[in-house]
Every structure is written in structure tokens, then in C-alpha cells.
Amino acid sequence: MSETTRTYRPRRDRVWFLRSRAYTIFVVRELTSVFVAWTIAYLLLLVAAVLDGALPAFAAFAAQPWVIALNLVALAATAFHSVTFLNLAPKATVVRLDGWRVPAFMIQGGNHTAWLLVSAVLFWVVTR
């Protein structure tokens, strides 16, 4: 009589991240990296168009409805990615001043304030 051995294979849970709000936010944040990459590629295409003198062709491309919709989704995804990244900074970085640990809300507040200031300066430069 021959014995056959069977290996244990646990069932895979493909939606494991939906069972916890923290895991869901983590996975969504990681997926927003695709839209961050699109934003970088789009800006590089804009720079290339300006340097090559092909700005009218780029403007025609950028005016297409699907590009506008994609950029709006990318804006929302990039904002979500940025906010969640800045909120995680105090957990990843411990800042100590003379042995005193800087509280998380101060690190988050500094990060968000710097983000708003840089955004305001960029807005001023672009719109003037």
C-alpha cells in the first residue's frame, strides 16, 4: 500500500485588505502611486514640448477630454497620496531635541504647513 502525502495549501484571500480600514487605505495609497507616476510623465512631456517648440501640439493633446479627466483623477489621487504620506511621517521618523521627542502633531503640522507654503508659491509663480 503506497501512501501519498498532500501538502497543506491555505486558501488565498484576494480581498484581505477590505477587512480592515487601515489596510484598505494602505492599498489605495499604494495604488495612487500609478497616478503620481502619470503626473511626473505628463510634466516631463510638457517640458519636452516647451524645449522642442511643440507646445501647440501638446496643448491639443492636453485639451482632449480623456486627458483632462485623467488629470483630474490624478490630481485627487496625488493629493490623497501626499496627505497620507505626510501623516505617516511621524511614525517613520523620530525627531529628538535635547532628549525631548517632538510630538507627532508638530511633525505633521510642519509637513502640512511646508506643503501649503510651497503650493502657494508655485500657484503665485504660475498665475502671475
Disulfide bonds with the S-S distance in Angstrom:
none
